[in-house]
């Protein structure tokens, strides 16, 4: 694995971890759910982010799983930006982390060398 790709994967792993911490802080501490059990909301938001740990031996595959899952978190962030002004900063952070995660997937793709 080349150094730029390893760095890209590290950035992706950090974005994944930050997205996980954000969900815990957002739904467990800063703005716990009022209509549902906070534990149920945490289960819905955190467990999907833990599933790619099953593929962590292949970092590229684990990041691919998280990248696919992060599309749902991106949609959640956009919806929260429109619906709640008090949570908008968290939603913008969620959007930024998902875009960073998806960007690392694109940057980590091995490109075929053009034929001469």
Secondary structure, 3 states (H helix, E strand, C coil): CCHHHHHHHHHHHHHHHHHHHHHHHHHHHHCCCCCCCHHHHHHHHHHHHHHHHHHCCCHHHHHHHHHHHHHHHHHHHHHHHHHCCCCHHHHHHHHHHHHHHHHHHHHCCCCCCCCC
